[in-house]
Amino acid sequence: MPTFRLSTFAAAPPERVFATWTDADRFHEWIGGVTGVTDRVGPAGETGSRYTVQFGRMTSRTEVLAAERPRHIRTRFGNAILKGESDVTFTPDGAGTRIDQVFTTRGFVSAIFGWIFATGSYRGSFKGELETFRALVEREA
């Protein structure tokens, strides 16, 4: 299973970073192509919650496998082109938060699309989304 690792520093406290990361109503502000979130069961920042992220006509079912506010969240997601897990830690670092994200994909097609999304820093790439998130949370800090 291919694994992709990303990191950034956000000049905002972990509590704010975690709260923004888990606010499903704001996913469209930093995750490329998100058009909505439906079928919510529980808050997106709590273990056991579930929701469906919409990317136009394509959807991705997501389940929160582990959450420890404001330090950690691990989710399982999946659709026809990209499925796997995201494991994110939020570590206090001076006047801000270190964000470390690990994507692990499942399946051959997901491995290919994971590699595409892990390459570069364009808006829809893993790195592009992480940097868009960083800028968003810093603007509001």
MIDO-462168 format. One record per atom (N, C-alpha, C): x, y, z. Coordinates in steps of 0.02 Angstrom, whole numbers, padded with zeros to 5 digits, always signed. Example, Ala and Ser with C-alpha at 12.3 -4.5 7.8 and 13.67 -1.06 7.14 Angstrom:
! MIDO-462168
+00660-00284+00390
+00615-00225+00390
+00660-00165+00390
+00642-00112+00354
+00684-00053+00357
+00645+00002+00394
***
This chain:
! MIDO-462168
+00042-00059+00000
+00000+00000+00000
+00045+00062+00000
+00040+00103-00052
+00081+00164-00055
+00063+00213+00001
+00114+00245+00027
+00106+00294+00081
+00136+00360+00060
+00101+00414+00075
+00124+00481+00058
+00123+00523+00121
+00179+00557+00134
+00187+00597+00196
+00194+00671+00179
+00158+00712+00218
+00158+00784+00208
+00164+00818+00276
+00194+00877+00276
+00200+00915+00338
+00198+00989+00322
+00173+01027+00369
+00176+01100+00365
+00171+01128+00435
+00185+01192+00441
+00179+01228+00505
+00125+01281+00496
+00078+01284+00543
+00025+01335+00542
+00034+01380+00602
+00034+01444+00590
+00041+01493+00645
-00028+01503+00678
-00051+01450+00710
-00115+01449+00746
-00112+01394+00798
-00148+01401+00853
-00146+01350+00906
-00179+01284+00884
-00157+01227+00912
-00186+01162+00893
-00262+01158+00898
-00291+01190+00949
-00363+01188+00957
-00399+01216+00896
-00374+01274+00871
-00405+01305+00812
-00392+01263+00750
-00331+01237+00744
-00313+01197+00685
-00358+01135+00682
-00365+01099+00737
-00406+01039+00739
-00479+01056+00725
-00505+01109+00756
-00575+01128+00746
-00589+01144+00673
-00543+01179+00640
-00553+01196+00570
-00547+01134+00526
-00498+01091+00541
-00487+01030+00503
-00549+00985+00503
-00585+00983+00559
-00641+00938+00567
-00708+00972+00555
-00709+01033+00531
-00772+01068+00516
-00794+01050+00445
-00838+01001+00439
-00858+00975+00374
-00890+01028+00330
-00920+01079+00360
-00950+01133+00321
-00898+01175+00285
-00835+01168+00304
-00781+01208+00275
-00735+01168+00229
-00747+01103+00221
-00704+01062+00178
-00694+01093+00109
-00748+01121+00081
-00744+01149+00014
-00695+01208+00008
-00677+01238+00065
-00631+01294+00065
-00559+01273+00053
-00543+01210+00066
-00473+01188+00059
-00463+01120+00026
-00515+01080+00019
-00508+01016-00016
-00535+01024-00086
-00492+01014-00135
-00509+01026-00205
-00569+00985-00229
-00617+01017-00260
-00673+00983-00291
-00732+00967-00246
-00727+00982-00181
-00782+00965-00136
-00842+01011-00151
-00900+00978-00161
-00961+01016-00174
-01012+01009-00117
-00997+00967-00068
-01042+00960-00011
-01024+00901+00033
-01056+00898+00091
-01048+00842+00137
-01118+00822+00160
-01134+00757+00153
-01201+00732+00169
-01195+00670+00214
-01253+00643+00231
-01258+00580+00268
-01216+00581+00332
-01219+00636+00368
-01178+00643+00429
-01207+00604+00487
-01162+00568+00521
-01179+00533+00582
-01126+00553+00633
-01144+00598+00679
-01097+00622+00729
-01052+00678+00702
-01019+00714+00748
-00973+00767+00728
-00911+00739+00694
-00886+00773+00642
-00829+00749+00603
-00765+00742+00643
-00762+00770+00703
-00702+00765+00743
-00704+00713+00798
-00752+00667+00795
-00759+00616+00847
-00755+00546+00818
-00721+00502+00855
-00714+00432+00835
-00784+00402+00823
-00790+00366+00768
-00852+00332+00751
-00899+00372+00707
-00886+00437+00699
-00930+00476+00655
-00918+00457+00582
-00969+00470+00541
-00965+00454+00470
-00998+00510+00430
-00977+00517+00368
-01006+00566+00323
-00985+00549+00252
-01020+00578+00204
-01004+00568+00134
-00983+00635+00105
-00924+00638+00076
-00899+00698+00043
-00917+00693-00030
-00948+00746-00056
-00968+00747-00126
-00918+00787-00168
-00900+00758-00224
-00857+00790-00274
-00898+00791-00339
-00946+00836-00345
-00992+00834-00401
-01034+00771-00395
-01034+00729-00447
-01073+00667-00445
-01036+00610-00410
-00971+00618-00399
-00933+00567-00364
-00936+00580-00288
-00939+00526-00250
-00941+00533-00177
-00886+00491-00144
-00870+00509-00083
-00820+00472-00044
-00847+00463+00027
-00863+00402+00044
-00884+00386+00112
-00824+00392+00158
-00833+00423+00215
-00779+00433+00262
-00801+00412+00332
-00756+00380+00368
-00769+00360+00438
-00710+00383+00480
-00724+00413+00537
-00671+00433+00584
-00654+00372+00626
-00593+00347+00616
-00571+00287+00651
-00543+00302+00720
-00513+00361+00727
-00484+00382+00792
-00481+00457+00793
-00497+00486+00850
-00492+00559+00858
-00475+00574+00930
-00426+00617+00938
-00406+00641+01004
-00397+00716+00998
-00449+00753+01015
-00450+00826+01009
-00400+00856+01057
-00356+00901+01038
-00343+00930+00972
-00280+00902+00940
-00262+00841+00954
-00196+00815+00934
-00195+00767+00874
-00251+00732+00861
-00245+00678+00812
-00314+00660+00782
-00313+00643+00717
-00373+00615+00686
-00352+00567+00631
-00385+00510+00629
-00371+00459+00577
-00438+00441+00545
-00440+00444+00479
-00502+00429+00442
-00489+00376+00389
-00542+00342+00371
-00542+00296+00313
-00590+00327+00263
-00569+00331+00201
-00610+00362+00148
-00608+00317+00087
-00656+00327+00042
-00653+00286-00018
-00704+00303-00070
-00681+00299-00132
-00724+00301-00191
-00690+00262-00247
-00714+00268-00307
-00689+00228-00363
-00616+00242-00380
-00593+00304-00369
-00524+00320-00390
-00475+00327-00333
-00499+00342-00273
-00453+00352-00217
-00484+00326-00152
-00451+00277-00123
-00474+00251-00058
-00414+00234-00016
-00423+00241+00049
-00370+00226+00096
-00382+00258+00163
-00328+00279+00195
-00332+00311+00260
-00290+00374+00262
-00313+00421+00303
-00275+00482+00316
-00264+00484+00392
-00202+00494+00412
-00184+00497+00483
-00149+00564+00494
-00178+00607+00536
-00152+00675+00544
-00139+00689+00618
-00080+00716+00632
-00064+00738+00700
-00053+00813+00699
-00074+00845+00754
-00068+00916+00764
-00026+00927+00827
+00036+00948+00819
+00083+00953+00874
+00098+01026+00890
+00090+01047+00954
+00108+01116+00971
+00182+01127+00955
+00197+01184+00925
+00265+01200+00905
+00274+01276+00911
+00301+01297+00967
+00310+01369+00978
+00244+01405+00977
+00237+01453+00931
+00177+01493+00926
+00126+01464+00877
+00133+01401+00862
+00088+01372+00812
+00081+01297+00819
+00068+01265+00763
+00054+01193+00761
+00088+01161+00702
+00122+01106+00715
+00151+01065+00662
+00098+01016+00640
+00083+01014+00576
+00033+00968+00549
+00070+00915+00509
+00063+00853+00528
+00093+00797+00493
+00037+00751+00469
+00034+00739+00404
-00018+00698+00374
+00013+00640+00336
-00016+00581+00347
+00005+00521+00311
-00055+00493+00275
-00050+00487+00209
-00101+00455+00168
-00076+00385+00152
-00119+00335+00161
-00104+00267+00140
-00161+00245+00094
-00144+00228+00032
-00197+00209-00016
-00205+00133-00017
-00264+00111-00039
-00279+00040-00046
-00300+00026-00117
-00267-00021-00149
-00285-00042-00216
-00242-00011-00270
-00242-00044-00328
-00200-00023-00384
-00220+00045-00411
-00284+00055-00424
-00308+00119-00451
-00293+00176-00401
-00306+00164-00338
-00292+00215-00286
-00217+00231-00282
-00175+00181-00292
-00103+00193-00292
-00084+00240-00348
-00113+00232-00406
-00098+00276-00463
-00123+00347-00449
-00186+00353-00428
-00213+00419-00415
-00180+00451-00354
-00162+00412-00304
-00124+00438-00247
-00059+00469-00269
-00024+00434-00314
+00039+00461-00340
+00028+00526-00377
-00026+00530-00417
-00041+00592-00454
-00055+00648-00405
-00096+00635-00354
-00113+00687-00305
-00055+00705-00260
-00006+00660-00253
+00052+00672-00210
+00107+00709-00248
+00100+00715-00314
+00152+00746-00354
+00136+00820-00364
+00181+00863-00344
+00172+00934-00354
+00133+00968-00299
+00120+01032-00309
+00085+01071-00258
+00028+01111-00289
-00002+01085-00344
-00059+01118-00375
-00119+01115-00328
-00170+01154-00341
-00228+01162-00297
-00259+01096-00274
-00268+01047-00317
-00299+00984-00298
-00253+00931-00272
-00188+00946-00269
-00140+00896-00244
-00144+00893-00167
-00117+00839-00139
-00115+00833-00066
-00079+00893-00035
-00021+00911-00062
+00018+00967-00036
-00019+01033-00047
-00049+01041-00105
-00087+01102-00119
-00144+01112-00070
-00179+01058-00055
-00234+01062-00007
-00209+01077+00063
-00154+01047+00082
-00126+01060+00148
-00104+01132+00155
-00073+01159+00103
-00051+01229+00105
-00110+01278+00102
-00163+01259+00066
-00224+01300+00065
-00254+01300+00135
-00255+01242+00167
-00281+01237+00236
-00239+01281+00283
-00172+01276+00278
-00128+01316+00320
-00144+01390+00314
-00150+01414+00253
-00164+01485+00241
-00232+01504+00270
-00282+01461+00263
-00348+01473+00290
-00347+01480+00366
-00315+01433+00399
-00315+01434+00473
-00272+01491+00500
-00220+01509+00463
-00178+01566+00485
-00215+01632+00477
-00255+01639+00424
-00293+01700+00414
-00340+01713+00472
-00365+01659+00502
-00415+01665+00555
-00385+01663+00625
-00321+01652+00630
-00289+01646+00696
-00283+01715+00729
***
